[in-house]
């Protein structure tokens, strides 16, 4: 009998009849598992699973227990399922920050914290202050291989670099995402002597990522990975402060520019590199409080059958953390993260179950990793990518993170599949299981650098992000619009919870797709490799 399902259209709840997808027995079993695991992991009991909290530890204990029940081998420290790490947690005092503009002999113009700007000291610093000339350098991108550089011949020594968020549209796909990455930009700007970075939105970016969204994210602590000796990992030397401006703040800063802001935006839309002194010096001051917290990845391994490949792991990842407790919205202060990424962690467990119960060992071992700190900057996967367990090495990474499981679907994205031989593995399995392959519908969202596979890419390890595509098998359902509303209204808010419809049949079928792709990669005659001349292979690759 058809099921009565409620979907969002234009922000309104609309009932529609939708037939469930026909499922194979393994997909039906996986659907049941994904439903059960998601229901627990997204429950209020876990208080949003924030990194370093009791709620996250409960989620980690649950995952470890499921791994043990499946008969998987622990792959953490000292025979446990846990890979611990220390993190520096920083709470920025945004209301106390200062940003002042100095133009000629005029009195300083003080911008208003929160309304006009947010500012923070560099990671590891409890306070910082400086005054320096402001120079606009377009997107802050140096990509000569794509015929683009905002920084060619630019000297930023002792200056504040002002940059647009994102990267120029002329740079294709995942390379654009890489150049949009904040760490990539900071390295390029620091190499030219910048001492601080101010990020501004173009009008188009403000529509995609409004100031209110930025303010909401600022209410959660930041974290930085600590090395074994207590030093900070991946901090860019030389950058003392960072700031972001609201549209009101942008208007005040660019009021002194020799070129109107509208002309600067138009040049950016034409993909023209830019740099110009803004005619002002900027005083920036900010402070933060710090504490050290601990968290852990949860790791389990399904051994392989080939003794010669016993330490060449195919690592399958999903992040277990979310935002935790935060400012109440409509009376709800628990940021459950049902879609981001309880359902991903649940799919990881269902894929592990499918492979463990199949009775056929893969050729290479498969490591299942529920990682911490993704919401804090991919910290758990960064630690894991640099610290393979059990004396092994990583041959490849398959990562899952969220997915538009709001209606029946059977289309999928292999984000990054054009870079390595993993793309062919994934396409082969997807076709065999009846999944349609689709391209990334929103490359401007730079998701390739915002999820855990990017940590492995940066270590030269072939990686791919498996993601369901927002296209329903029911033509009456506009899943693309439902997905858009999710990202606008529910993403990183308490409303990402279990009261909304989730199509667990599709999620279960996706978990089987993940499992079968992992098996196909693990059984391949040759180890996954970067394709000849690939951008990421040339930049980071080791094979």
Phi, psi and omega in degrees: 000135178301148179263138174279118184237148181252127180233160177267130170228120180061029178086358182251147177281125182230130179275141178213154175269129180222129177280135176293150177296141172292128184246143168290167182299319181291327178289322178296319177297317179294323178300318178297318180293315180298319179299314181295313182293318180297319181301321178285311188293333180262009180288151178302334180306327184271359171052034174085002170056038181293142179307131176081013182244168177301320181298318177295318181298323176297316178298318180296319178296322178297313181296317179299320179295319178295318176301316180297318181297331179279354180080016177285154181275136176297140182234018179267204183277139173056041176076012178260179174269002189253134172248099187280158175205157176254146183226144173267115178265132182233127175255111183279135178270075185298321180297336182269357182290160180229137171222117181236143179253134180240114180238108179059225182267004181290152176300151179299140175257114182268123176278157186266122179303147180072314178286315184257331188199163166235141178218147182215145171290160177300154179307136180092350181255134178275339176201156177201151177207142177201160170230127185202157177295146179261130179234126176275128181232051175056234177273355185070030187250135173239099183228069184299331180293344176251015178068033183216133171202122170279348193247359181299122178072010183266130177254115181251015185302122178074018185241161175266120179273126176254124187224150169288145169295143175093203182211160183297145184293340181291339177280126190281147164043235186289337173295322174299318178298318179300315181286343174282340185300134183299322180293319178300315179296315182300319178298316181294319181288319179295325179297337178258011170098003181298144179250347178205158181230128173247124181257136179232154177264141164287163177304321180294320179292327178297327176293317181288324187223077187296160180302324179298326176293317177299317178299318180299317180295330183291347184278358178252146180298152173266159179221151176226139180289138177253136175284172182300330180272006179089357179282158180280141180261135174064032172268137183270112180298145176100330178275116185264330182214154171229153179211159173229144182248142170283170175305322178296318178294322177300317179300320180289319180293313185277359174297338182262358185291143175291344174240137179299148181301323180299323178291323178296317178297317181297320178295320178297321179292338175269008180061037180264124174300147184217148162201137177199144173291138187269001176079012178220156164258154184238131167261124177239136175215139181203161180213164181207159171252155188227153168203155177267132176235161177241150174209184184201147165280157176246118190235136174215150184235138169261109185299152177268174183263345184260110184299330181290341182246020189296341182245013178259092189275136161268114185258126179254125187236150167208143181274139184265338184278160166219210190267338178086219179267138182207191180304135182291138172236119184055038175082002183246123182248006180260117180268085192293326182062052179295312178277325182244088004220040177302320182290331176291315177297322177295321178293323175301314179296320180293321177295319177299318179296316181301317181286320183293325184269358182288335180084353180249116180289141172287161181293310175265152177291148177246123178260126176259127186228112169268110193257154180262168167067017177297318182291349179258010179115034177063037189288316181296317179289328176297316179296315181296318183297333180264351184225070178300141183279164169057031177070018184264189174222160180262122176275330181191160176233133168246124184238143174233143183203112179061191181155144185278062183275056182255003181192164177302135181212159178206039176230151190214153175249138168250085186291121184092006184291343180282355186264333187222173177293348175301330180301321179289320175305311184295315181297321180297312181292316181301316179297316180298325183267004175085026177260136175274138179271135180226155176279166175299119183283344184222070181298336179294344178280355174049043185293338183296332179259002183254004178229171199292341179298334182295329176300320180286322176304316182295341176264009178081015184262124177306133185211155180214146178254113178271127187212132176293146183261138184283073178217115185276149172287347176264110185296345179282349185253123177271081184293328178300320179289320177299318179296318178300318180292326175300309182295329180280318192250339188240332182302129180057034175227162179301341183284356172277075185223192190273001180282349178266153182293134173234130179273089184290339175298314178293320179296322178294318177297324178294321178299323177292320175301318177298312181298314183291327176293317177301317179296317182298318179293316181296329183270355184299145179297318180253148177293149176305147185215155172290144177286149183305130177075008182295145182302306182289326176298318179291324184283318187237342195296150179243353183233000000 
